[in-house]
Amino acid sequence: MIKYKSYTVRLGITLLFSAIGAVSHAKDNLATAMVESSKIPSIRYLSAQIEAVRQATVASQVRGRILEILADIDDYVNKGDVLIRFRDRQQRAAVKSAKAQFEEAQSDYDRVKEIYAKRLVAKSVLDKAEAKLKSARALLEQANESLENTVVHAPYSGIVVKRHVEVGELANVGQKLMTGLSLEILRASVQLPQSIIHKVRKYKQAWVYLGENRKKRVKATSISISPYADPLSHSFTARLHLPTGNHKVYPGMYTQVALTVGEETALLIPEQAVAYRGEVTAVYLKNKQGMINFQQIRLGRQHSEGKIEVLAGLSEGDRIILNPTKAVRIIQQQNAQGENK
């Protein structure tokens, strides 16, 4: 019995030291990052309104009767969507005739070219056949283009704001068909207080918040600022131009913009290191002894390159664990180790 107990004690000690070694090894493999202060832009938030940069009117390129109108006022259309169809019987007939002339000219040219290769006709005869072929090709291209123009497509994604024609109407070349606002080229218009106008001009950096609940933001490609202030509000109109594309926002919508008005110092950490436990936001710290602690923090704004600002809970020089899930497993091992002791 004594030997059995002795063996049991030795086995327990062996397992305990094996567990400690495993914990230590796991700690060594934990990826960490040092909390450091960084220079970040000082931001001023203002309300703004989305505007369309351009408004265009689509005009008829053929003379014909309107067969279908597939979009109406306030409809949203994607680039390339069909707006209007014209009756195309005459254009199809012209294409058929032009195609027959082209095939005939091509056949004549091939025949003359073969004869000319045998030195049986003059070069002028070949040149005449080639000129006839080029003329027939041009007529065919023109007929095809005329047929294509009987179907009017949206030149860009946007909203129809006015319809100038009705079904059954005979439209002439150049007649207005529809007017729309582009949704691919937009800007945000904002009123800048005179207290920040010089700072905005200096840094020329701004972001526009878009998307559902304005969770997404994009950087303005350029900023245009009025050279004079409104005499009543003493504010300057600034237009923040968005990158080209469909951002799922529409002219007239209100949004928020962020403008750089200076620089400030802040603590930034990688977003991947943040752990969310119910209503608690925290990180896992690794101290000099290798122990891991759960530290509650308060976050600020998100920044580029996957960084997020920490307002409270951390100090410069703290070392945080980048993988919160792995940190939880290590803490469980630490707790188990303490119970074994």
C-alpha positions as CSV (number, residue, x, y, z in Angstrom):
1,M,0.0,0.0,0.0
2,I,2.8,2.4,0.8
3,K,4.4,1.7,-2.6
4,Y,1.1,2.3,-4.4
5,K,0.6,5.7,-2.6
6,S,4.2,6.7,-3.4
7,Y,3.7,5.8,-7.1
8,T,0.4,7.8,-7.1
9,V,2.1,10.9,-5.7
10,R,5.0,10.7,-8.1
11,L,2.5,10.2,-11.0
12,G,0.5,13.3,-9.9
13,I,3.7,15.4,-9.6
14,T,4.8,14.3,-13.1
15,L,1.4,15.1,-14.6
16,L,1.4,18.5,-12.8
17,F,4.8,19.5,-14.2
18,S,3.8,18.3,-17.6
19,A,0.7,20.5,-17.5
20,I,2.9,23.5,-16.3
21,G,5.3,22.8,-19.2
22,A,2.4,22.7,-21.7
23,V,1.0,26.0,-20.3
24,S,4.4,27.7,-20.5
25,H,4.9,26.4,-24.1
26,A,1.5,27.7,-25.1
27,K,2.3,31.1,-23.6
28,D,5.4,31.3,-25.6
29,N,3.5,30.7,-28.8
30,L,0.9,33.4,-28.1
31,A,1.1,36.3,-30.6
32,T,1.2,39.6,-28.8
33,A,1.4,43.3,-29.6
34,M,2.7,46.3,-27.6
35,V,0.3,49.1,-26.9
36,E,1.9,52.3,-28.4
37,S,0.7,55.8,-28.8
38,S,0.3,57.1,-32.4
39,K,-0.4,60.3,-34.1
40,I,-4.0,60.3,-35.5
41,P,-6.1,62.9,-37.3
42,S,-8.2,65.1,-35.1
43,I,-11.7,64.8,-36.5
44,R,-14.7,67.2,-36.8
45,Y,-18.1,65.6,-37.6
46,L,-20.7,67.5,-39.5
47,S,-24.0,66.8,-41.2
48,A,-24.1,66.8,-45.0
49,Q,-26.4,66.2,-47.9
50,I,-25.8,63.8,-50.9
51,E,-25.9,65.5,-54.3
52,A,-25.7,64.3,-57.9
53,V,-22.7,65.7,-59.8
54,R,-24.3,65.4,-63.2
55,Q,-27.8,65.3,-64.7
56,A,-28.1,64.1,-68.3
57,T,-30.9,63.9,-70.9
58,V,-31.1,60.9,-73.3
59,A,-32.1,61.9,-76.8
60,S,-33.3,59.9,-79.8
61,Q,-30.7,58.9,-82.4
62,V,-33.3,57.6,-84.9
63,R,-36.5,58.7,-86.4
64,G,-39.3,56.3,-85.4
65,R,-42.4,55.4,-83.5
66,I,-42.0,54.6,-79.8
67,L,-43.1,51.0,-79.1
68,E,-42.3,50.6,-75.4
69,I,-41.3,52.7,-72.4
70,L,-39.7,50.5,-69.7
71,A,-38.9,53.1,-67.1
72,D,-40.8,56.0,-65.6
73,I,-40.2,58.9,-63.2
74,D,-38.6,58.0,-59.9
75,D,-37.6,54.6,-61.2
76,Y,-34.0,53.4,-60.4
77,V,-32.2,52.0,-63.4
78,N,-28.9,50.2,-63.7
79,K,-26.3,51.0,-66.3
80,G,-27.3,49.3,-69.5
81,D,-31.0,48.7,-68.6
82,V,-33.4,49.2,-71.6
83,L,-35.3,52.5,-71.3
84,I,-37.2,52.7,-74.6
85,R,-37.8,50.6,-77.7
86,F,-38.6,52.0,-81.1
87,R,-40.4,50.2,-83.9
88,D,-37.5,48.7,-85.9
89,R,-39.1,47.2,-89.1
90,Q,-37.5,49.8,-91.3
91,Q,-34.0,49.5,-89.7
92,R,-34.1,45.7,-90.0
93,A,-34.9,45.9,-93.6
94,A,-32.0,48.3,-94.1
95,V,-29.6,45.9,-92.3
96,K,-30.8,43.0,-94.5
97,S,-30.3,45.1,-97.7
98,A,-26.8,46.4,-96.6
99,K,-25.7,42.9,-95.6
100,A,-26.7,41.6,-99.1
101,Q,-24.7,44.4,-100.8
102,F,-21.7,43.7,-98.6
103,E,-21.7,40.0,-99.3
104,E,-21.9,40.8,-103.1
105,A,-19.1,43.3,-102.8
106,Q,-17.0,40.8,-100.8
107,S,-17.5,38.1,-103.4
108,D,-16.6,40.5,-106.3
109,Y,-13.5,41.6,-104.5
110,D,-12.3,38.1,-103.8
111,R,-12.9,37.2,-107.5
112,V,-11.1,40.2,-108.8
113,K,-8.2,39.7,-106.4
114,E,-7.7,36.2,-107.6
115,I,-7.7,37.3,-111.2
116,Y,-5.4,40.1,-110.5
117,A,-2.9,37.7,-108.9
118,K,-2.8,35.9,-112.3
119,R,-2.0,39.3,-114.0
120,L,-5.2,39.1,-116.0
121,V,-6.7,42.5,-114.9
122,A,-5.3,45.9,-114.2
123,K,-4.6,47.3,-110.7
124,S,-7.4,49.9,-111.2
125,V,-10.0,47.1,-111.5
126,L,-8.9,45.7,-108.1
127,D,-8.9,49.2,-106.5
128,K,-12.4,49.7,-107.8
129,A,-13.6,46.4,-106.3
130,E,-11.9,47.3,-103.0
131,A,-13.5,50.7,-102.8
132,K,-16.9,49.1,-103.5
133,L,-16.3,46.6,-100.6
134,K,-15.3,49.4,-98.2
135,S,-18.4,51.4,-99.1
136,A,-20.6,48.3,-98.6
137,R,-19.0,47.7,-95.2
138,A,-19.6,51.3,-94.1
139,L,-23.3,51.0,-95.2
140,L,-23.7,47.8,-93.2
141,E,-22.1,49.3,-90.1
142,Q,-24.3,52.3,-90.4
143,A,-27.4,50.1,-90.8
144,N,-26.4,48.0,-87.8
145,E,-25.9,51.1,-85.7
146,S,-29.3,52.5,-86.7
147,L,-30.9,49.2,-85.6
148,E,-29.0,49.3,-82.3
149,N,-30.2,52.8,-81.7
150,T,-33.9,51.6,-81.8
151,V,-33.2,50.3,-78.3
152,V,-32.2,53.0,-75.8
153,H,-30.1,52.0,-72.8
154,A,-29.4,53.8,-69.6
155,P,-25.9,55.4,-70.0
156,Y,-25.3,55.0,-66.2
157,S,-27.0,53.9,-63.0
158,G,-29.4,56.5,-61.8
159,I,-32.9,57.7,-61.2
160,V,-35.3,58.9,-63.9
161,V,-36.4,62.4,-63.0
162,K,-38.4,63.3,-66.1
163,R,-40.0,61.5,-69.1
164,H,-40.4,63.6,-72.3
165,V,-42.3,61.2,-74.6
166,E,-45.2,58.7,-74.6
167,V,-45.8,55.3,-76.2
168,G,-46.9,55.6,-79.8
169,E,-45.3,59.0,-80.3
170,L,-43.2,59.6,-83.4
171,A,-39.8,60.8,-82.3
172,N,-37.3,62.7,-84.4
173,V,-33.6,62.5,-84.3
174,G,-32.3,64.7,-81.4
175,Q,-35.7,64.7,-79.5
176,K,-35.5,64.4,-75.7
177,L,-36.6,61.1,-74.3
178,M,-35.7,60.9,-70.6
179,T,-33.7,62.9,-68.0
180,G,-31.9,61.2,-65.1
181,L,-29.5,61.7,-62.3
182,S,-26.3,59.7,-62.1
183,L,-25.8,57.6,-59.0
184,E,-22.2,56.7,-60.0
185,I,-20.8,60.2,-59.5
186,L,-22.0,61.8,-56.3
187,R,-20.8,64.3,-53.7
188,A,-21.6,65.3,-50.2
189,S,-22.4,69.0,-49.6
190,V,-21.6,70.4,-46.2
191,Q,-21.5,73.8,-44.5
192,L,-18.2,74.5,-42.8
193,P,-18.1,76.9,-39.8
194,Q,-15.5,79.7,-40.4
195,S,-13.7,78.5,-37.2
196,I,-12.4,75.4,-39.0
197,I,-12.2,76.6,-42.6
198,H,-8.4,77.2,-42.5
199,K,-7.7,73.8,-40.9
200,V,-9.9,72.0,-43.5
201,R,-8.0,73.8,-46.3
202,K,-4.7,72.8,-44.8
203,Y,-5.3,69.0,-44.4
204,K,-7.8,68.4,-47.2
205,Q,-8.8,65.0,-45.8
206,A,-12.4,64.0,-45.4
207,W,-14.6,60.9,-45.2
208,V,-18.2,60.4,-46.0
209,Y,-20.4,57.9,-44.1
210,L,-22.5,55.7,-46.3
211,G,-24.5,52.4,-46.3
212,E,-27.2,51.2,-43.9
213,N,-27.1,53.1,-40.6
214,R,-24.0,54.9,-42.0
215,K,-21.7,52.2,-40.7
216,K,-19.4,52.4,-43.8
217,R,-17.2,55.3,-44.7
218,V,-15.3,56.2,-47.8
219,K,-12.5,58.7,-48.3
220,A,-13.4,61.7,-50.4
221,T,-11.4,61.8,-53.6
222,S,-11.3,65.6,-53.5
223,I,-12.7,68.6,-51.7
224,S,-14.0,71.7,-53.3
225,I,-14.5,74.7,-50.9
226,S,-16.3,77.9,-51.8
227,P,-14.0,80.9,-51.9
228,Y,-16.5,83.0,-50.0
229,A,-18.8,82.7,-46.9
230,D,-22.5,83.0,-46.8
231,P,-23.2,86.5,-45.5
232,L,-26.0,85.2,-43.1
233,S,-24.6,82.0,-41.7
234,H,-20.9,82.9,-42.2
235,S,-20.3,79.3,-43.3
236,F,-18.5,78.0,-46.4
237,T,-20.0,75.4,-48.7
238,A,-17.7,72.4,-49.2
239,R,-18.3,69.6,-51.7
240,L,-16.7,66.2,-50.9
241,H,-16.5,64.1,-54.1
242,L,-17.1,60.3,-53.6
243,P,-15.2,57.6,-55.5
244,T,-16.9,56.6,-58.8
245,G,-19.4,53.7,-58.2
246,N,-22.7,52.8,-56.7
247,H,-22.6,53.4,-53.0
248,K,-26.4,52.8,-52.4
249,V,-27.1,56.4,-51.5
250,Y,-29.3,58.8,-53.3
251,P,-29.3,62.6,-54.0
252,G,-31.1,64.4,-51.3
253,M,-30.2,62.0,-48.5
254,Y,-28.6,63.3,-45.3
255,T,-25.4,61.8,-44.0
256,Q,-22.4,62.6,-41.9
257,V,-18.9,63.6,-42.9
258,A,-15.6,63.5,-40.9
259,L,-13.1,66.2,-41.7
260,T,-9.4,66.4,-40.5
261,V,-8.8,69.6,-38.5
262,G,-5.5,68.7,-36.8
263,E,-3.6,65.9,-35.1
264,E,-3.7,64.2,-31.7
265,T,-2.1,61.4,-29.8
266,A,-4.0,58.2,-29.1
267,L,-3.5,54.5,-28.2
268,L,-4.2,52.2,-31.1
269,I,-4.6,48.4,-30.9
270,P,-5.4,45.8,-33.6
271,E,-9.2,45.1,-33.9
272,Q,-8.5,41.4,-33.8
273,A,-7.3,41.7,-30.2
274,V,-10.6,43.0,-28.9
275,A,-12.9,40.5,-27.1
276,Y,-16.7,41.1,-26.7
277,R,-18.3,39.3,-23.7
278,G,-21.9,40.4,-23.6
279,E,-21.9,44.1,-22.8
280,V,-18.2,44.0,-21.8
281,T,-15.4,45.0,-24.2
282,A,-12.0,43.9,-23.2
283,V,-8.6,42.5,-24.1
284,Y,-6.3,39.9,-22.7
285,L,-3.0,41.2,-21.2
286,K,0.2,39.2,-20.7
287,N,2.3,40.5,-17.8
288,K,6.1,40.1,-17.3
289,Q,5.6,36.9,-15.4
290,G,3.8,35.4,-18.3
291,M,0.4,35.3,-16.6
292,I,-2.7,36.4,-18.6
293,N,-5.3,38.8,-17.3
294,F,-8.7,39.9,-18.6
295,Q,-8.8,43.7,-18.9
296,Q,-11.9,45.8,-19.6
297,I,-11.4,48.7,-22.0
298,R,-13.4,51.5,-23.6
299,L,-13.1,51.9,-27.4
300,G,-13.1,55.0,-29.5
301,R,-13.0,55.4,-33.3
302,Q,-12.0,52.9,-35.9
303,H,-8.9,53.7,-38.0
304,S,-7.3,52.4,-41.1
305,E,-5.3,49.2,-41.4
306,G,-7.5,47.3,-38.8
307,K,-6.6,49.6,-35.9
308,I,-9.0,50.9,-33.3
309,E,-8.6,53.6,-30.7
310,V,-8.6,52.8,-26.9
311,L,-9.9,55.6,-24.7
312,A,-9.5,53.9,-21.3
313,G,-8.3,50.7,-19.7
314,L,-4.8,50.4,-21.2
315,S,-1.5,52.2,-20.9
316,E,1.4,52.6,-23.3
317,G,3.7,49.6,-22.9
318,D,1.0,47.1,-22.1
319,R,1.3,43.8,-24.0
320,I,-2.0,42.5,-25.4
321,I,-2.7,39.1,-26.9
322,L,-3.9,39.1,-30.5
323,N,-5.9,35.9,-30.3
324,P,-8.6,36.2,-27.5
325,T,-9.9,32.7,-28.1
326,K,-6.5,31.2,-27.5
327,A,-6.0,33.4,-24.4
328,V,-9.2,32.0,-22.9
329,R,-7.9,28.4,-23.2
330,I,-4.6,29.4,-21.5
331,I,-6.5,31.1,-18.6
332,Q,-8.5,27.9,-18.2
333,Q,-5.3,26.0,-18.0
334,Q,-3.9,28.5,-15.4
335,N,-7.1,28.0,-13.3
336,A,-6.8,24.3,-13.5
337,Q,-3.1,24.5,-12.5
338,G,-4.1,26.6,-9.5
339,E,-6.7,24.1,-8.4
340,N,-4.1,21.2,-8.7
341,K,-1.8,23.1,-6.4
